[in-house]
Amino acid sequence: MVGKLENAILKQAIRDLASKHIEYQEDAKKFFSEESFDQICKSKNIKPDEIRNGVAILLSYPLLSRKKMADKISRMLDIDGMT
C-alpha cells in the first residue's frame, strides 16, 4: 500500500507542475527539493537528481506542452509497474 501511495504522490506532483494554478506549480517545485521526495526515491531505487533534472526540463516547456508531457510521464509510471 505504501508503494502505491508514494507512486500517487509522485504522479500528482508531476501533474501539478503542469497545472494552470500557480500555487500548485510552486508546491510541486518545492516538493522535488524536500527530504520526503528523496525518501520516496530511495524506497523506489530512483536517483532523485535525475528526476530533478527532468523536472527542470519539463518546466522549460510552455504550459500546454508541459501538460502533455506530464500526462505521458504519469502513464509511464503506471507501465513501469510502480503502482
N, C-alpha and C positions, 0 to 999 in steps of 0.2 A: 504493500500500500504506500509506503514512504517513497518508493521509486516512482510510482505514478504521480504522486503529489509533486515531487521535485520536477518531473518532466512537465507537468502542467504549469508550474511556476516559470520554468524556462520559456515555454511556448508563449505564455501570456506576456512575459517581459519583452520577447521579440516582437509580438504583435503590437504592444504598447509603443515600441519605438516608431511604429508607422501610424500611430493614432493622430487624428486631427486635433486632439486635445493636448495642448502644450504640457499641462500638468502630468498627464500620463507619460508623455515622452520623457519629461525630466525625471520622474520617478523611476522609469525603466533605465535611463542612463545611470542614475545613482545606484540602482541595484547591481549593475555589472561591475561596480567598483567596490562592492561591500564584501565582507567576510562570508556572509551567507551564500553568496554566489560562488565563492571559492570552495566552500564546503560541499555544495551541490556538485561542482565539477569534480572534486576529489572522489566523491562517492560514485560518480559515473565514469571515472577514469578519463576525464576530458581535461585538456590543457586550457586553463582559463585565459591565458594570454592570446591563444589562437581565437577564442570566442570574442575577446575584446577587440582584436584586430578586425574580425568580421563585422562586429557592431559598428566600428568606425567606418568601414566601407559602406555598410548599409545606410548609415546616417548621411553619407555624401550624396545619396540618390535623392532626386525630387520625391515629394510625398507619394504620388501615385505609384511610381516605380518601387519605392520603398515598401509600400503596402503589398504589391505583387510579390516582391522578393521575400518579405516576412511570411506570407502565406506559403510560399514554396519551402522555406526553411522549416516551418511548422509541420508540413506534410512529411518532410524528410525525417524529422524526429520520430514521427509515427512509423515510418517504413523501417527505420533502423532498429525497431523493437525496443525503443526507450520508454514506451508507455507501459 
